[in-house]
Amino acid sequence: MIFRVINIVVIGALVLAAAYVYRIKFDSTVQAEHLAKLRIEVRRERDRIAALRAEWGELDNPGRIEILAKRFLALKPVAPTQFDSLDRLPERPPDDARAANDDPIAGMLGTARIVSFAQVVIGA
């Protein structure tokens, strides 16, 4: 009688082990399919990146930009007379004038300090 109980327990353990192995195999199959889908998606993204880089290279071509600039911009070459000599630059302001203002350019121009966008919105 005891051998029958042991046989039934062993058969039950074998059935449970087989079910567990089947579940592990099924989960690994699902994971393998998911991995294959991810690899396909990565390959597609790499192809998109390569296409975008090729398009960027085409759009960033200096010859193309030059043609577009000539067509749409009224640019003229810089004439040598547009440059000025260094001795005609204004003098540097004294150190105390720079320290007194938050904005040294506004101080040189004689205007109030420049208000930032945040100060305008907040009202500070």
Secondary structure, DSSP 8 states (H G I E B T S, - for coil): -HHHHHHHHHHHHHHHHHHHHHHHHHHHHHHHHHHHHHHHHHHHHHHHHHHHHHHHHHHT-HHHHHHHHHHH-------GGG---GGGS-----HHHHHH-SSHHHHHHT------HHHHHHT-
